[in-house]
Structure formats: C-alpha cells, structure tokens
Amino acid sequence: MLISCRQIKKSYGDAVILDGVDIDICRGDRIGLVGRNGCGKTTLANILAGCLEYDEGSLLTAREPINIGYLRQTESEPDPFINRLESQAESPGEFQRLVSHLGITKVQDWSQQRWQNLSGGEKTKLALAQVLASRPDLIILDEPTNHMDYQGSKYLISELNSYQGAAIIISHDRYFLDQTAAQIAELENGHIRIYKGNYSAYREAKRRDRESRQHIYASQQKEQRKIEAAVTQLKTWSAQAHRESRHKGDGIKGGKEYFRKKAKKRDQAVKSQLKRLEKMSREQIERPEKERRVNFDLNAGGKGGRRLLEASEISKAYGELVLFKDSSFYINRGEKVGILGPNGCGKTTLIKTILGQEGVDAGELFLSPAARVAYVGQELPRDEKETLHDLVDNWTLDRQKRTFQLLVHLGIPFDRLSVAMGELSRGERMKMAMGLAIMDECDLLILDEPTNHLDLYSREALEESLIEFPGTLIIISHDRYLLQAVCRHLLVFNHQRVSRIEGTVEYYLTQKPFAQDSLESQAPAELVDQEEILLLETKIAWVLSELNRIKPGTVDYIALDQEYTQLVRRKNELRPTKP
C-alpha cells in the first residue's frame, strides 16, 4: 500500500467539500476518480499530492518519501520543461522520447520565445511527459486528455497500461477511463464509494444498484401501506370494543370485564403496529432519485420527402488548395450522422455550406426547402440581460414546461433558469443553447463539439436527449462515446473526399485502411496551416479549462470569455494558405 486515507475532511467556509473520505491506494492501482462538477475531485487530488492541507482525518504513507507525479489541468510556467530539456542536452532522453510520441517534435530546437508562448495543449503534453519521465510511484492526472489529439491520447493509454506504479485519473473522457481504469472511485456528497472495473462496469453497477434500491423501496412502501391499513382497521375495532365495554356488559356476570379486556387487547395491537411503522420509518431507505426521462413530443420531420440533404460531386477549395472534391453523399430525414476527419480537413467548411453561409465551387448541394435548421456552435451568442423566460415567452405553456424539464435533465439547476445569460457560465449557456435548439421543432440539428463544457453526467444526459430527438442530427465531436451512442451513419473526410459510411464509430474504426487514414494521419500539409490551427485549438482548450474554474461574472471570467470568442472567431475565419 502506498497511501491510506481515513476520514479526510475539508471545508471552504461553510461549504463542506470532503466529509470523511476513506481510500487506499496500492501499487499498480488504476483508479478513475469521477463525480459532478464541484464535488471535490481536484481538492482531493491536491491533498493526496501534498499541495493542500486537510482539516481532519489521517493520511498515511507506506514509506517516506513517495515520489508523486501530479499533472494539473493547466501549467502556467514553461521553466520546468526548459530545465528538463537542458539537463538531458546530450541525448534525447526519456523526456524527449515521451514528448515526441505525444506529437511534439524538434523541442530541442525551440527558441526562448517559443517556450514563452506555449499553448494550453502544448503545456499539457509537456507537463505529462515530465510527469511520466520522473518515474513516480503514484501519478495523479487531472483531465489529461483535454483536447488532446488522437495520437497523444492513444499513446497515453499505452503508457499507462505499461506503467508499474499507481495512477489516479480524473477525467470526463469515458473512452479513456474505459481503457485505463481498473476501478472507479465516485465522489458524491463528500464521500467516496469504490466500484470494481472500468467506467462501463461502474455505470452498469450503478444501474443495478438503482434497480435494487427501487425494488426495496417499493417493497417497503407496500408493507407500510399494509400496516397503515391494519392500524386503521384496528383503531375502528378498538373504538367499537370501548363502546361495547360501556354498554353491553350490564346484567351479565363478568360482562364489563370481558369487553374491557377486549378493548385493551385491541389497543395493544394498535400500539404494536404503530411501533412497527416507527421502526420502518427509521430503517427505511430514502426514495431513489427518479431517473429523468425526456419526452420529445415534437412535430419534427413531418414535412417534405425522405431525402433531406444530398450532395452530388461537390468540391470546395481556396485558390489552389483543395479541401474536398468530387464528393457525393446524402442524409435522410431522421438519421443521426457523425462527421469524422483530421484537424483542418474541412469539417467546419462543410457545415457552413450546409447552412448556406458558403457555396460550393462545383457540383450541387441540395437541402430541402421545407427543412427547419438549428445550429449550435462553439461560439455562443449572449445577451447580458436576457433570461430563458424572455426567450420562450411566446411559446405555449406545455412547450415551456417540456423545455424546462429538458434543461434540468441536461444539468442546469431549476433556480438558474431565471438567471440572466450574462451571469451564466459558458457550460450553462452551452446547455441552454442546445436545449432551446432541440425544442425549437427543427428538422435538422447541427452540433459542433457539444460536450466541450460538460461533465460525465451531463454528457450522458445529452446522449439520452439526442437519442430520443426525433429530427435529423449532424454532430462534429471528439467524444467517441457520444458518436457511438447516438450516430448510426458517418460522413468521413478521407483523401480530399467526403464519403458516407454506414455503421457506428466502433465499426468504422475496425475497418482498414479508412480508420488509420482519416483519424490517425494528419491532413495534407498543402491544405492547411496546421501549426496555426493546432495552436488555436490548444489555446481554446486552455481557456475552456480556466473558464470552468472561475466564477461567472467576475472580471477574469469576462476577459477569458471574450478571449475565447475571439479565438473561435479566428479559427472559423481561418483560410488555408499555401506554405
């Protein structure tokens, strides 16, 4: 055993974050630490790493010192990386090897200025390489795959599977947890519960536990109703016996005493049943939280023919630089389609052509004129003073009710529904935008990276909502589990063509050579300025992580929010340039 925690408590003011946490960490453990946003995962990680004092409890280590490698969500200074590089200047070393496998090359040739202008994604990869190169006894990884590309994520999975020490992984990446975690530690209401297996096994165990608790609760309720009915009947009989003891015993030897004993016996029976009820009340489990289900009673897809969208030999280029050419595909009404392809291949450009914001250079792109289209992108509009009630004021009461239910299901507390948009976090605004788009009775809903701001529970709620959505969906996402759960058709960018693939993401990934060409390889260098695009994306990832840590409405939050908007706008406006 490396570390043993007993009854760890931590509070910030009146807010109790950890309320008696018990956890043992042994050599070779692979622990996925999960829980809702703000439940205390990072707080516990900081305590385990020795970066934060706890209020009560004990933390014992098997020996001193234990080498702990801690990857935080952000790294602010590049100096540690520079020092690591200089210390191994004569040979590539473990650090350089790891960095290279994570997709960052020629680090030894970087200038001081280059080091001083690291993007958020580069900082994550460099910090991760530094942590792994130190060969720690325990590594703590806080959101290690935030916006990490496919190559880096794949290599990190490989490294963790061969790593001999213990690992604690805080992540919202369900695929990553499934590939790396051997047990899941769920942090809820200040306490930890351990589940054996990976994330999928944890979810199945939670489902069985919910069903068991619901069965026990239903049985208890049935027994309680039975006892209550018996008490009611016994009280009636007792009252009758008392009346008989006053009126029927006259003139009969021992009559009054007989009826008094009868009344007393029934009084005792009533008391006995009441004690049973009291005991049941003390021992009764709480009513399991009712699983929220979303009912979309919408009139989506009711107009027009079966074919909603059709592309015939379409091409798109900027000057001599071709994004896609001679591409033909179709999307039928009611289908749910995921878009796959490497960075910079033209996914966003294709969406812009569908929305009518850009035209194609050749071929024909048909969208049913009867189609009602809704789009939720990464750049979210915001009216500082407008509330949800203002936005749905002209809707029917039933439609408003279903909208509120959907937003609560997506993870927005009911009291936040009346808050002005300017006071909502970016995650809350993302959920609000998606909820309104889903409920806007559209035929075609297009979502661009919808899970960027969502925790595990919100992602699963979104999946459920999109599965039930009766209209047509087009989704751009790096969340493999979202695409796997929702989409049964794919549009894949491969060798400057967009092709329709029937089947799920998992099915597609087993097909060679398509999967390797489209997901693992980089886009052709002549098509896009890869470095600028990647820098923008990693910077966006860093800003998003900071936004999730800062209270909405503060000066720092507003400044970062504006920076995020500018970065996304720049990314959307970026046009390929010939190197």
C-alpha positions in Angstrom: 0.0 0.0 0.0 1.3 3.5 -0.9 -1.3 5.8 0.7 -4.1 5.2 3.2 -6.7 8.0 3.8 -9.1 7.8 6.7 -11.9 10.2 7.4 -10.4 13.1 5.4 -12.4 16.3 5.8 -12.1 19.6 4.0 -14.3 22.7 4.0 -14.1 26.1 2.5 -16.1 28.4 4.8 -19.5 26.8 5.3 -19.2 24.6 2.3 -18.2 21.0 3.2 -16.3 19.5 0.2 -14.9 16.3 1.7 -16.8 14.8 4.6 -14.9 11.7 5.8 -13.2 10.3 2.7 -11.7 6.8 3.0 -9.5 5.4 0.2 -6.5 3.1 -0.1 -4.0 3.4 -3.0 -1.8 0.4 -3.7 1.0 -0.1 -6.2 -0.4 -1.0 -9.6 -3.8 0.6 -8.9 -5.6 2.3 -11.8 -8.3 4.5 -10.1 -10.7 6.6 -12.1 -11.9 9.5 -9.9 -15.4 10.7 -11.0 -18.1 13.0 -9.8 -20.1 16.0 -10.7 -18.5 19.4 -11.3 -17.5 21.0 -8.0 -17.8 17.7 -5.9 -14.2 18.0 -4.7 -12.1 15.8 -7.1 -9.3 18.3 -7.6 -9.4 19.2 -3.9 -8.8 15.5 -3.1 -6.0 15.3 -5.7 -4.3 18.3 -4.2 -4.5 16.7 -0.7 -3.0 13.4 -2.0 -0.2 15.3 -3.8 0.6 17.2 -0.6 -0.3 20.6 -2.1 -3.3 21.2 0.2 -3.8 20.8 3.9 -6.9 18.9 5.1 -9.0 19.8 8.2 -9.4 16.4 9.8 -8.5 12.8 9.4 -5.3 11.0 8.6 -3.1 10.3 5.6 -0.5 7.6 6.0 2.2 6.6 3.5 4.0 3.3 3.3 7.3 5.0 3.3 9.0 8.3 3.0 9.3 9.9 0.6 6.8 8.7 -2.0 7.5 10.1 -5.5 4.2 11.6 -6.7 3.8 13.0 -10.2 0.9 15.4 -10.5 -0.5 16.6 -13.8 -2.8 19.6 -13.1 -5.3 20.8 -15.6 -3.1 23.8 -16.5 0.6 24.6 -16.3 1.4 28.3 -16.1 5.2 28.4 -16.5 7.4 26.7 -19.1 10.6 26.8 -17.0 10.3 23.2 -15.7 10.3 22.0 -19.2 13.3 24.1 -20.2 15.2 22.7 -17.2 14.3 19.2 -18.1 15.5 19.7 -21.6 18.8 21.3 -20.6 19.5 18.5 -18.1 19.4 16.0 -20.9 21.0 18.0 -23.7 23.5 15.3 -24.7 20.9 12.7 -25.6 17.1 12.7 -26.3 16.4 11.1 -23.0 13.1 9.8 -21.6 11.5 13.3 -21.7 12.2 13.9 -25.4 11.0 10.4 -26.3 7.7 10.9 -24.5 7.2 14.4 -26.0 7.8 13.0 -29.4 5.3 10.2 -29.0 2.8 12.7 -27.8 3.1 14.6 -31.1 5.5 17.4 -30.3 8.7 17.4 -32.3 12.0 19.3 -32.5 11.7 20.6 -28.9 15.4 20.9 -28.7 15.4 23.5 -31.5 12.8 25.7 -29.9 13.8 29.3 -29.1 13.2 31.0 -25.7 10.3 32.9 -27.3 8.8 29.7 -28.5 8.9 28.3 -24.9 7.4 31.5 -23.6 4.4 31.2 -25.9 3.3 27.7 -25.3 -0.4 26.9 -26.0 -2.6 25.2 -23.4 -2.4 21.9 -25.3 1.4 22.0 -25.6 1.7 22.7 -21.9 -0.4 19.7 -21.1 1.7 17.4 -23.3 5.0 18.7 -22.0 3.8 18.5 -18.4 2.6 15.0 -19.0 6.0 13.9 -20.4 7.7 15.5 -17.4 5.5 13.6 -15.0 6.0 10.2 -16.8 9.7 10.8 -17.2 10.2 11.2 -13.4 9.0 7.6 -13.0 6.9 8.3 -9.9 5.4 5.8 -7.5 2.0 7.5 -8.0 0.8 9.7 -10.8 -2.3 11.9 -10.5 -3.7 13.0 -13.8 -6.4 15.8 -13.8 -8.1 15.8 -17.2 -5.1 14.6 -19.2 -6.9 14.3 -22.5 -8.5 17.8 -22.6 -8.5 18.5 -26.4 -5.6 16.0 -26.8 -5.4 14.7 -30.4 -6.0 11.0 -31.2 -2.3 10.2 -31.4 -1.5 11.7 -28.0 -4.5 10.0 -26.3 -3.6 6.6 -27.9 0.0 6.9 -26.7 -1.0 7.9 -23.2 -3.3 4.9 -22.9 -0.4 2.7 -23.9 2.0 4.3 -21.4 -0.5 3.9 -18.5 -1.1 0.3 -19.4 2.6 -0.5 -19.1 3.3 1.8 -16.1 4.2 -0.2 -12.9 3.2 2.4 -10.3 -0.3 3.6 -9.2 -2.4 6.1 -11.1 -5.4 8.3 -10.2 -7.2 9.6 -13.2 -9.7 12.5 -13.1 -11.4 12.6 -16.5 -14.6 13.3 -18.3 -13.3 11.2 -21.2 -15.4 8.0 -20.9 -13.4 6.1 -23.6 -10.1 7.0 -21.9 -11.5 5.8 -18.5 -12.6 2.5 -20.0 -9.2 1.9 -21.5 -7.2 2.8 -18.4 -9.1 2.5 -15.1 -9.4 -0.8 -13.2 -11.7 0.7 -10.5 -13.8 3.8 -10.2 -13.9 6.0 -7.1 -17.1 8.0 -7.1 -17.0 11.2 -5.1 -20.5 12.2 -4.0 -21.7 14.4 -1.1 -18.3 14.4 0.4 -17.9 10.6 0.5 -16.2 8.0 -1.8 -17.6 4.7 -3.0 -15.3 2.3 -4.9 -16.6 0.3 -7.8 -14.5 -2.6 -9.4 -13.9 -2.4 -13.1 -13.7 0.4 -15.7 -16.2 3.2 -16.3 -18.7 1.0 -18.2 -18.6 -1.6 -15.4 -19.2 1.3 -12.9 -22.2 2.5 -14.9 -23.7 -1.0 -15.0 -23.2 -1.4 -11.3 -24.9 1.9 -10.7 -27.8 0.8 -12.8 -28.2 -2.5 -10.9 -27.9 -0.6 -7.6 -30.6 1.8 -8.6 -32.9 -1.0 -9.6 -32.2 -2.9 -6.4 -33.0 0.2 -4.3 -36.1 0.9 -6.3 -37.3 -2.7 -5.6 -36.5 -2.5 -1.9 -38.2 0.9 -1.7 -41.3 -0.3 -3.5 -41.5 -3.4 -1.1 -41.1 -1.1 1.9 -43.8 1.2 0.7 -46.2 -1.8 0.0 -45.5 -3.1 3.5 -46.1 0.3 5.0 -49.4 0.7 3.3 -50.4 -2.7 4.6 -49.6 -1.8 8.2 -51.3 1.6 7.9 -54.5 -0.2 6.7 -54.2 -2.7 9.5 -53.8 0.2 12.0 -56.9 1.9 10.6 -58.9 -1.3 10.9 -57.6 -2.0 14.4 -58.5 1.5 15.6 -62.0 1.0 14.3 -62.3 -2.3 16.2 -60.8 -0.7 19.3 -63.3 2.1 19.3 -66.1 -0.4 18.9 -64.7 -2.5 21.8 -64.6 0.5 24.1 -68.3 1.3 23.2 -69.2 -2.3 23.9 -67.4 -2.2 27.3 -69.6 0.7 28.3 -73.0 -0.6 27.1 -73.0 -4.3 26.6 -71.7 -5.6 29.9 -74.7 -4.6 32.1 -76.6 -7.6 33.6 -74.0 -10.1 32.5 -71.7 -11.6 35.1 -68.2 -10.6 34.2 -69.5 -8.9 31.1 -67.9 -5.4 31.6 -64.5 -7.0 32.4 -64.7 -9.1 29.2 -65.3 -6.1 27.0 -62.7 -4.0 28.8 -60.1 -6.8 28.2 -61.2 -7.0 24.6 -60.7 -3.2 24.1 -57.4 -3.2 25.9 -56.2 -6.1 23.7 -57.1 -4.1 20.5 -55.4 -1.0 21.9 -52.2 -3.1 22.4 -52.5 -4.3 18.8 -52.7 -0.8 17.6 -49.6 0.2 19.6 -47.7 -2.8 18.3 -48.5 -1.9 14.6 -47.6 1.8 15.3 -44.2 0.7 16.7 -43.6 -1.3 13.5 -44.3 1.8 11.5 -41.9 3.8 13.6 -39.2 1.2 13.2 -39.8 1.1 9.4 -39.6 4.8 9.2 -36.2 4.8 11.0 -34.7 2.0 8.8 -36.4 2.9 5.6 -34.1 3.7 2.7 -34.6 7.1 1.0 -36.6 7.2 -2.1 -34.2 6.7 -5.0 -34.0 9.7 -7.2 -36.3 9.2 -10.1 -34.4 8.8 -13.4 -35.2 11.7 -15.6 -36.5 10.9 -19.0 -37.0 13.3 -21.8 -40.2 13.1 -23.8 -39.9 14.8 -27.2 -43.4 15.3 -28.4 -42.3 17.3 -31.3 -43.5 17.5 -34.9 -40.1 17.1 -36.4 -39.6 15.6 -39.9 -43.2 15.7 -40.8 -42.8 17.7 -44.0 -41.1 17.0 -47.3 -39.7 13.8 -48.7 -37.4 11.2 -47.2 -34.2 12.8 -48.6 -33.3 15.9 -46.5 -29.8 16.6 -47.8 -28.0 15.5 -50.9 -24.5 16.3 -52.3 -23.6 15.5 -55.8 -20.0 15.7 -56.9 -19.3 18.8 -54.7 -15.9 20.4 -54.4 -14.5 23.2 -52.3 -11.1 25.0 -52.5 -9.5 28.2 -51.5 -7.4 29.1 -54.5 -5.3 26.2 -55.5 -5.8 24.5 -52.1 -8.5 21.8 -52.2 -10.4 20.9 -49.1 -12.7 18.3 -50.7 -13.6 17.4 -54.2 -15.9 15.1 -56.3 -17.8 14.2 -53.1 -21.3 12.7 -53.1 -23.4 11.7 -50.1 -26.9 12.0 -48.7 -28.7 12.3 -45.4 -32.3 11.1 -44.9 -34.8 12.5 -42.5 -34.5 11.2 -39.0 -30.9 10.0 -39.4 -28.2 10.8 -36.9 -24.9 11.4 -38.6 -21.4 12.0 -37.1 -18.7 13.8 -39.0 -15.1 12.4 -38.7 -11.8 13.7 -40.0 -8.4 15.2 -39.0 -7.9 18.7 -37.9 -8.2 21.2 -40.7 -9.7 18.8 -43.3 -12.8 21.0 -43.9 -15.5 19.7 -41.5 -16.5 23.3 -40.4 -16.4 24.4 -44.0 -18.8 21.6 -45.0 -21.2 22.7 -42.2 -21.0 26.3 -43.5 -22.0 25.1 -46.9 -25.0 23.2 -45.5 -26.1 26.3 -43.5 -25.8 28.4 -46.7 -23.0 30.6 -45.3 -20.7 29.5 -48.1 -21.2 28.0 -51.5 -19.5 25.0 -53.2 -17.1 25.5 -56.1 -18.5 22.6 -58.2 -21.4 20.1 -58.0 -24.7 20.6 -56.3 -25.7 20.6 -52.7 -29.5 20.2 -52.1 -31.2 20.9 -48.8 -34.9 20.5 -48.6 -36.5 24.0 -48.7 -39.0 22.7 -46.1 -36.2 21.9 -43.6 -36.0 23.9 -40.4 -32.4 24.0 -39.4 -30.9 24.8 -35.9 -27.1 25.2 -35.3 -25.2 25.2 -32.0 -21.5 26.1 -32.5 -18.6 26.7 -30.2 -19.1 30.5 -30.4 -22.2 31.1 -28.2 -24.3 34.3 -28.5 -25.0 36.1 -25.3 -27.4 38.8 -24.3 -26.3 40.0 -20.9 -29.8 40.9 -19.7 -32.0 38.3 -21.4 -33.2 35.2 -19.4 -34.7 31.9 -20.5 -38.1 33.1 -19.7 -37.7 36.0 -22.1 -36.6 33.6 -24.9 -39.6 31.3 -24.5 -42.2 33.9 -23.5 -44.2 33.4 -26.7 -44.2 29.6 -26.5 -47.1 27.6 -25.3 -47.2 26.7 -21.6 -46.8 22.9 -22.4 -43.8 23.6 -24.7 -42.2 25.9 -22.0 -42.7 23.1 -19.4 -41.0 20.5 -21.6 -38.1 22.9 -22.3 -37.6 23.5 -18.6 -37.6 19.7 -18.0 -35.1 19.1 -20.7 -32.7 21.8 -19.4 -32.9 20.4 -15.8 -32.2 17.0 -17.3 -29.1 18.4 -19.0 -27.8 19.6 -15.6 -29.0 23.2 -15.2 -30.4 23.7 -11.6 -34.0 24.9 -11.8 -33.2 28.2 -10.0 -30.6 29.0 -12.7 -33.3 29.1 -15.4 -34.3 32.6 -14.4 -30.8 34.0 -14.3 -29.7 36.5 -17.0 -27.5 35.0 -19.7 -24.6 37.2 -18.8 -24.4 35.6 -15.3 -24.4 32.0 -16.6 -21.2 30.0 -17.0 -20.2 29.1 -20.5 -21.2 25.5 -19.8 -24.7 26.6 -18.7 -25.0 28.7 -21.8 -24.0 25.8 -23.9 -26.6 23.6 -22.3 -29.2 26.4 -22.7 -28.4 26.8 -26.4 -28.6 23.0 -27.1 -31.9 22.7 -25.1 -33.5 25.6 -27.0 -32.3 24.2 -30.3 -33.6 20.7 -29.6 -37.0 22.1 -28.5 -37.3 24.5 -31.4 -39.1 21.9 -33.5 -36.3 21.8 -36.1 -35.9 19.1 -38.8 -32.1 19.3 -38.8 -30.0 20.0 -35.7 -26.3 20.6 -36.2 -24.0 20.5 -33.1 -20.3 21.4 -33.2 -18.3 19.9 -30.2 -21.4 19.9 -27.9 -19.6 18.1 -25.0 -16.7 20.6 -24.6 -18.2 22.1 -21.4 -20.0 19.1 -19.9 -19.1 16.7 -17.1 -19.7 12.9 -17.3 -23.3 13.1 -16.1 -24.2 16.0 -18.4 -22.7 14.1 -21.3 -24.8 11.0 -20.6 -27.9 13.2 -20.2 -27.1 14.8 -23.6 -26.7 11.4 -25.2 -30.1 10.3 -23.9 -31.7 13.5 -25.2 -30.2 13.2 -28.6 -31.1 9.5 -28.9 -34.7 10.5 -28.2 -34.6 13.5 -30.5 -37.0 12.7 -33.4 -35.4 15.0 -36.0 -32.2 14.7 -38.0 -28.8 15.2 -36.4 -25.3 16.2 -37.6 -22.6 16.1 -34.9 -19.0 17.1 -35.0 -17.3 15.7 -31.9 -14.1 14.2 -30.5 -16.2 12.3 -27.9 -16.2 8.8 -29.3 -18.8 7.6 -26.9 -21.2 10.3 -27.8 -20.9 9.4 -31.5 -21.1 5.7 -30.8 -24.3 6.1 -28.7 -26.1 8.5 -31.0 -24.9 8.1 -34.6 -25.5 5.2 -36.9 -24.2 6.9 -40.0 -20.9 8.8 -40.7 -19.6 11.4 -43.1 -15.8 10.7 -43.2 -13.1 13.0 -44.7 -10.5 10.9 -46.4 -8.0 11.8 -49.2 -9.9 15.1 -50.1 -13.2 13.4 -50.3 -16.3 13.2 -48.1 -17.8 9.7 -48.1 -20.9 8.3 -46.4 -20.2 5.3 -44.2 -22.9 3.1 -42.8 -22.4 1.9 -39.2 -21.1 3.2 -35.9 -17.8 4.8 -35.0 -16.6 1.5 -33.4 -17.5 -0.4 -36.6 -15.6 2.2 -38.7 -12.5 2.1 -36.5 -12.2 -1.7 -37.2 -12.1 -1.1 -40.9 -8.7 -0.6 -42.5 -7.3 1.5 -44.1 -10.1 4.1 -43.7 -9.8 4.5 -40.0 -6.0 5.0 -40.0 -6.1 7.4 -42.9 -8.8 9.6 -41.6 -8.3 9.6 -37.8 -4.6 9.0 -37.2 -2.9 10.8 -40.0 -2.6 14.5 -40.3 -4.3 16.4 -43.1 -2.1 17.0 -46.2 0.3 19.8 -45.4 -0.5 21.7 -48.5 -4.2 22.1 -47.5 -4.0 24.0 -44.3 -1.6 25.8 -41.9 -1.6 23.0 -39.4 0.6 24.8 -36.8 -1.7 27.8 -36.5 -4.9 25.6 -36.3 -3.4 23.4 -33.6 -2.1 26.4 -31.7 -5.6 27.9 -31.8 -7.3 24.7 -30.7 -4.9 24.1 -27.8 -5.2 27.7 -26.7 -9.0 27.3 -26.8 -8.7 24.2 -24.7 -6.7 26.1 -22.1 -9.2 29.0 -22.0 -12.1 26.5 -21.6 -10.4 24.8 -18.6 -9.8 28.2 -17.0 -13.4 29.2 -17.6 -14.6 26.1 -15.7 -12.5 27.1 -12.7 -13.5 30.8 -12.4 -16.8 32.1 -11.1 -19.0 33.6 -13.9 -19.5 37.3 -13.9 -16.0 38.1 -12.4 -13.6 40.4 -14.2 -11.3 37.4 -15.0 -14.2 35.3 -16.3 -15.4 38.1 -18.6 -11.9 38.7 -20.0 -11.4 35.0 -20.7 -14.8 34.7 -22.2 -14.0 37.5 -24.6 -10.7 35.8 -25.5 -12.5 32.5 -26.1 -14.9 34.2 -28.5 -12.0 35.9 -30.4 -10.1 32.6 -30.7 -13.1 30.7 -32.0 -13.9 33.5 -34.4 -10.3 33.5 -35.7 -10.5 29.7 -36.1 -13.7 29.9 -38.1 -12.3 32.7 -40.3 -9.0 31.0 -40.9 -8.5 30.1 -44.5 -5.9 27.7 -45.8 -2.8 29.3 -47.1 -0.1 27.7 -49.3 3.1 27.2 -47.4 
